[in-house]
Amino acid sequence: MKPLFHPDIDDVAPADVFAALADPIRLGILVALANVREVDKARCSDFTAFASPSLLSYHFGKLREAGITRMRMEGTSRYLSIRREELDQRFPGLLDSVIETARRDPNLPRLGPDWPAGAEVPQGRTSSR
Amino acid sequence: MKPLFHPDIDDVAPADVFAALADPIRLGILVALANVREVDKARCSDFTAFASPSLLSYHFGKLREAGITRMRMEGTSRYLSIRREELDQRFPGLLDSVIETARRDPNLPRLGPDWPAGAEVPQGRTSSR
């Protein structure tokens, strides 16, 4: 399998980033990922409620090719994360305001409150589930 | 002549705004307008160096239909301004970070330092031109 293309963050232009954000499904994916602090908790397959598999693949590709997300493949799983540190360094303040703006949009697709499944329960709390 | 369409700012979705920003010429126009503090100092015809007239019209339309700019027609002149207050109210912090990001992009088209022509010279200073 050929490795997935991830652009050098310095090659990403602002217009590329905005093009990748110009879709409610991609903004919904971004908002969901922004809530995940742990690496490898978000799988591409978690987003099947957002769109058909082929359309999802297209959207994941748009986010990845614009330098916004990183996709890691392991076996049959594909893990997704935001390239937060790199983006914050290249475009200071932009990602935060984009995520904040998207969070307030009531029309974006969302994952349920139980997502991501298997997130660590902080010490001292017990899960009721 | 039929009046130009300007969307109600509450009908503008974040994805619409990002779609309008997904082009270096439109980002260049936005950065130029962000430097203008006076109303009616920016004319559409000031941007002829950025693109052909028909392409410029297309870009002005995209910015206007996404609620980012307002266009006012008077006689044969078309004046352009950012809907800053409305945007700041609807998407707090977004416009500033977008403009800041675009300002740092060395590849956007720019207007010369003499633009906008006829800007008021502050009291106590004399123009050397």
Interface residues (C-beta under 8 A of the other chain):
Chain A: A13 P14 A15 D16 F18 A19 L21 A22 D23 P24 L27 F91 P92 G93 L94 D96 S97 V98 E100 T101 A102 D105 N107
Chain B: A13 P14 A15 D16 F18 A19 L21 A22 D23 P24 L27 F91 P92 G93 L94 D96 S97 V98 E100 T101 A102 D105 N107
